[in-house]
Amino acid sequence: MVKPARKAYLCIVKIRNMLKLTDRHPGREECSKNLLPVKDALYVLSGKWKLPIIVALKFDHKRFKELHREIEGITAKMLSKELKELEMNDLVKRTVYDTMPVSVEYELTEYGKTLDNVIFALRDWGLQHRKRIAAKK
């Protein structure tokens, strides 16, 4: 025979399991499983220049020289490298026009535009962080 207190405890455990409450501490496997997509995102967006390039392309397509002028401090070699990586990850589309001289334009893909919420969230967090640090001084 199960004591009433034990019965109530078992009932709560069953309800928690049914509802999948998130107030429990995640195990190592679950932690790794949730960390992997974050690592993937950071790998794709890492570095000093990728987000500024994405933001520069947010509203319109641009030629290489336009991007180079707009993103202060980036070298042409670095811009070229970063654009290739963004293109490889389907975030940027490169279009070559058969003109003399050849012109190349870059624009965000539809997939690249899905980063809008991430960029806005980073901006909002950055503003809060800046205020917090400024308040400490």
Buried (B, 14 or more C-beta within 10 A) or exposed (E): EEEEEEEEEEEEEEEEEEEEEEEEEEEEEEEEEEEEEEEEEEEBBEBEBBBBBBBBBBEEBBEBEBBBEBBEEBEEEBBEEBBEBBBEBEBBBEEEEEEEEEEEBBBBBEEBEEBEEEBEEEEEEEEEEEEEEEEEE
